[in-house]
């Protein structure tokens, strides 16, 4: 399945392989193909951090890089390995 610029009816799920308890913050950080960086607030679901896209989130075609950044209630931080996905221009 291809992902297109402007698409918002999809959810990104990042597998952490650990049960996420005592989490104070779970975000999915990203780097767009144009090098802009940001983050989305994630929802913890057992070992997953998930984000449901909103209108305007996927606004640049090309290869996106994403990774999980988790802060626990004891202030310790866990950073996941980066993954990539491709966003296409409609009609391609």
Buried (B, 14 or more C-beta within 10 A) or exposed (E): EEBEBEBEEEEBEBEBEEEBEEBEBBBBBBBBEEEEEEBBEBEBEEEBBBBEBEEEBBEBBEEBBBBBBBBBEEEEEBEBEEBEEEBBEEEE
